[in-house]
Amino acid sequence: MAEKKYTVMVDDNFHYMDESERYKLNDFGTCEEATEACKRIVDEFLLGGHKPGISSDELWKQYTMFGEDPFIVTSDESCKFSAWDYAKERIKELTGQKE
């Protein structure tokens, strides 16, 4: 059986739906490695944009307008990652927003 490959591709939210702005980050051997790489990309943007007193809505707006949207390309149907879902959770953590 062939080993599965996990390729992380990255879209640019500022150029939504413009595949010419997409780039390949890397190939990974496991879903976990690929997921961690995706999380690092989202975290890097959110931590850079997080300022004391910023609202969760404002940070979300910044991310969806200007952040990067990494995703995993693989034949492994159990490997799923949504940058936007992850960003929503991280923003809640960073801004102290309650449910």
C-alpha positions as CSV (number, residue, x, y, z in Angstrom):
1,M,0.0,0.0,0.0
2,A,1.3,3.4,-0.9
3,E,2.2,5.8,1.8
4,K,-0.2,8.7,2.1
5,K,1.1,12.2,1.4
6,Y,-0.2,15.3,3.1
7,T,0.4,18.5,1.1
8,V,-0.2,21.9,2.7
9,M,-1.3,24.5,0.3
10,V,-1.9,28.1,1.3
11,D,-4.4,30.6,-0.1
12,D,-4.4,34.3,0.6
13,N,-7.6,35.7,2.0
14,F,-6.8,39.1,0.5
15,H,-6.9,37.5,-2.9
16,Y,-9.9,35.3,-2.3
17,M,-10.6,32.7,-5.0
18,D,-7.4,33.8,-6.9
19,E,-5.5,30.5,-7.4
20,S,-2.5,32.4,-8.8
21,E,-1.9,33.6,-5.3
22,R,-1.9,30.1,-3.9
23,Y,1.4,28.4,-2.9
24,K,2.6,25.0,-1.7
25,L,4.1,25.1,1.8
26,N,5.4,21.6,1.9
27,D,4.6,17.8,1.9
28,F,4.3,16.0,5.2
29,G,4.4,12.4,6.2
30,T,1.4,12.5,8.6
31,C,-1.8,14.4,9.0
32,E,-0.6,15.6,12.4
33,E,2.5,17.2,11.0
34,A,0.4,18.9,8.2
35,T,-2.2,20.1,10.7
36,E,0.5,21.6,13.0
37,A,2.0,23.4,10.0
38,C,-1.4,24.9,9.1
39,K,-2.0,26.0,12.8
40,R,1.4,27.7,12.8
41,I,0.5,29.8,9.8
42,V,-2.8,30.9,11.3
43,D,-1.2,31.5,14.8
44,E,1.6,33.6,13.2
45,F,-1.0,36.0,11.7
46,L,-3.3,36.1,14.8
47,L,-0.4,36.7,17.2
48,G,1.0,39.4,15.0
49,G,-2.4,41.1,14.8
50,H,-3.4,40.7,18.4
51,K,-3.1,43.9,20.4
52,P,-4.3,44.6,24.0
53,G,-7.9,45.5,23.9
54,I,-8.6,44.3,20.3
55,S,-12.1,42.8,20.0
56,S,-12.6,39.3,18.7
57,D,-14.7,40.7,15.9
58,E,-11.9,43.0,14.8
59,L,-9.2,40.3,14.9
60,W,-11.5,38.0,13.0
61,K,-12.1,40.7,10.4
62,Q,-8.4,41.2,10.0
63,Y,-7.8,37.5,9.6
64,T,-10.5,37.0,7.0
65,M,-9.4,40.0,5.0
66,F,-5.6,39.7,5.2
67,G,-4.6,36.3,6.7
68,E,-3.5,33.2,5.0
69,D,-5.8,30.2,4.6
70,P,-3.8,26.9,4.7
71,F,-5.4,23.6,3.8
72,I,-4.4,20.0,3.4
73,V,-4.5,18.1,0.2
74,T,-4.5,14.3,0.7
75,S,-6.2,11.1,-0.2
76,D,-6.7,10.5,3.6
77,E,-10.4,11.3,4.0
78,S,-10.0,11.4,7.8
79,C,-7.5,14.3,7.7
80,K,-9.5,17.5,7.9
81,F,-8.4,21.0,8.8
82,S,-10.3,24.3,8.5
83,A,-8.1,27.4,9.0
84,W,-11.2,29.5,9.5
85,D,-12.6,27.2,12.2
86,Y,-9.2,27.1,13.9
87,A,-8.9,30.9,13.7
88,K,-12.3,31.3,15.4
89,E,-11.2,29.2,18.3
90,R,-7.8,30.8,18.7
91,I,-9.3,34.3,18.5
92,K,-11.6,33.4,21.4
93,E,-8.6,32.2,23.4
94,L,-6.5,35.3,22.6
95,T,-9.2,37.8,23.3
96,G,-10.7,36.0,26.3
97,Q,-14.0,35.9,24.6
98,K,-16.5,33.6,26.3
99,E,-19.0,31.4,24.3
